[in-house]
């Protein structure tokens, strides 16, 4: 094959000389310019490199005729051809190796068959400065940080909410005490609170007088005055969540409603 001279025939996973390394990058540039025939040839020529890299990541031999991992690695090699930039990457093979590893790691993390079978060190990948980065550990650290951040946000939101409903003479213990036991009643009150929170005139009355706009609600909902008065604190508490967009509490209410509807 006329392109054989561009490649190291003894070990196609590495390019031994600076001259051949440069030639390989020139070939990639030609492919990026639209040479589809050359793309197919270089992919075929570097099949051993793809197999070797994917086998190293998966800690077993990857059969190109049977294993899905090979298809993923092959697609990653093709992706590396498209996105390789000589001015940003030292060599094409180094770049392709990194892309293949990252795509396989993404696949492995999704596949349950790999759970408890692969050591964390297999996810180590050197960055451009030869520092080792373990992407699973980084991802886990980010997840833990986000979970901690959400806990802090929920805590702060509850504090702000508690202060807000206190203006109406309502406490969190009141919500437990006055929360309706029947699903239909709760859902009906959710809908009334939605109507209240979405009506600027009713919201204005509530915020200004710190009382439930019973008269205004009676003209918009099909319930009795007695029902509104009996559930005054609960309705106000629900409306405050929606008016001030306490999103963590809103999410909790939505999940609670979905669970009850699903019963």
N, C-alpha and C positions, 0 to 999 in steps of 0.2 A: 504494500500500500504506500502511495507516495507521501502520506502524512506520517509514516512510521518514523522518519528521521526527526520529527519534532518531539518524540516521546522516548523516555527511558525504557527500553525493552526488558531490562532485568527486573525493575521494580517500578511499576507504573503509578504507585501511590506516592512516589517522590520524584522530584526533578533534580538531577544530580548537579548540573552545572548552571552557572548564571546565564550562559548563552541559551540553553534549552528552556530555562524558566522564562526568559524574555520572549522566546518564540511561542511558547504556550500562551502567554498573555496576548501576543499579537493575533494568534488564532482566535481567541475569545473575542477580541475586538472585531475581527472579520465576521464572526457569527452574529454579534450584536448589530452589525450593519445589514443583516438580512440573509446570510448564507445558510440556508436551511440544510443543504446537503452536508456541509461541513459540520453543522451541529450534530446531525445523526452519526457522523463518522467519529467525532470526538467522544460522544457519549458511549458508543460501542467500544472505542479504544480504551476508555477509562472504566469499563465495567469492573475490572479487578479492584480498582481503587474504591469504587462505590461499595463493593461487597466487603472489602477489608475494613473500611470505615464503619459501615453499619454493623458488622460482626463484632467489632471492638466495642461499640456502644452497647449492643445487646448481650454481650458476654457469651455468644454462641455463634456458630456458623450460620450465616444467612443465605438460604438457598434462593437464587433469583427466580426459580421456577415455581416455588411454593410459598414463600414467606411474603406477607404484606409489607414487612419492614423494608424489603428491597424496593418495592414500588415507591414507598415514601422516600427512601434515600435517593432513588433515581430522579424522582420529581424535584427533590431538594438540589441535586447536582445541576439539573436543568435550570432551576431558579437561580442558582449561583452564577451560571453563565449570563443570565439576563441582567443581574444586578451588580456584577463585579465592576469595580472602578479602580483602575490601576493607581490613580493618584491618592486613593484612600487606603488601599490594601496592598500589603507587601508582596503577596503572590496569590495567584488564582487558586492553587491547591490548598493553601492555608485557609483562604476564604471559603472554598467549597467544603472543606472538612468541618468548619464551624457551622455552616448552614445545615449540612446533613445531620450533625449531632443535635442541633437545636430542634430540627423537625422531628427527629426520632424521639427525643426527650419529651416533646409535646405529646407524641403518640403514646409513649410508654406511660405517661402520667394518666392518660385517659383509659388505659386498658387494665382491667382488674386482674388479668392473668399475671401481671408483673408484680402485683402487691406482695410485699414481704419476701421477694425473691432477689431484689437487686440492691446492692449497697448504695448509700447516699453518695459515695465518692465517684460513682460512675457519671454523675451529673456535673462533675468538675470540667470546666472549659476555660482555657486560657484566653484572656482578652488581648488586645493589640499590644499591650505592654508586658505580656507574659505573666500577668497576675492571674491566679486561678480563681475563677468565679463559679460557685455552685448555684445554679439557677433555681433549683428546688429549695435550697435553704434561703435564698433571697426571697423567693415567692412566699415561703412560709413566714419569714420575718415581716414581710409587708402585710400579710393576712393578719398576723397577730397585732401589728400596729393599727390596722384599720378596725379590728375588733375592739381594741382598747379605746380608740378614738370614738367609736360609736357608743361605747359604754359611757364615756365622759359626756358626750353630747346628750344622751338620754337622761343622764343624771342632772345636767344643767337645765334641760328642758322641763323636767319634772319640777325642779325648784322654781323656775319662772312661772310654770303653770299653777303651782300651789299658791304663789304670791298673787297671781291674777284672780283666781277664783275666790281668794280670801276677801277681795274687794266686794264680793257679793254675799259674804257671810257663809261661804261653803268651804268645807275641808275635805281632804281625801277620804277620811273615814265616813263622811256623809255620803260620798259616792258609793261606797260599799253598802252602806245602810239603806240607801234609797234606790239602789239599782234594781230594776224590775226582774222578777224571777222568770217570767214567761217570755218565750222567744218572740211571739207575735207582738207583745207590748213593747219589748225592746226595739224591734224593727220599726214599729210605728213611731216611736220617739226619735229614732235615728232620722227618719224621714222628716219629722217636724223640725228637728234641729237643722237639717239641711235647708229647709225652706226659710227658717229664721236667718241662718248665716248668709244666705244668698240674696236677702232683701235688704237693701241699704237703709231704707226707712226704719225697718224693725231693728236692724243692727244699731242705728243711731240712737233709738229709744233705749235699747238695752244698755249701751255704753254710757249714756248720759244719766239715766235714772237708776242704774244698777238693779233694775227689776225686769222681770219677764214681761214682754209686750203682749199680754194675754188678749186684749181687745183686738189688736192687729192680727194676731194669729188666728183668732176665731173666724175672721173673714177669709182665711186662706186654707184652713184645715177642717176636716170633718170630724172633730172631736168636741167633747163637752168642756165647758169652763172648769168643771170639777177635775177632769183628767189633767188639764194643764196646770191647775193649781197644785194638785197632788204630786205632780212630777216636776215642779218648778225648778228645784235645785239640779236635778239630773239634766233637764233640758238646757239650762244655762251652762252647765259644765260641758255638755256636748258642743254647744254653740261656740263657746270660747275656744275650744280646740280647733274648730274650723275657721273661725274669724281670724285668729292669730297664727294660723297655719303651723301648729305644733306637729311637724311632720312625723316624728316618731310615734306620737300618740295616735295620729291619724292612721298610720300604718297598722298599729295594734288594733284599732277599732275595726279596720277593714278586714283583717285576718279573723277577728272575733266574729264578725258578721258572716263571713264566708264559711267558717266552721259550723255555725249554727244553722245556716241555710242548708249545708250539706248533710245535716243529721236527718 
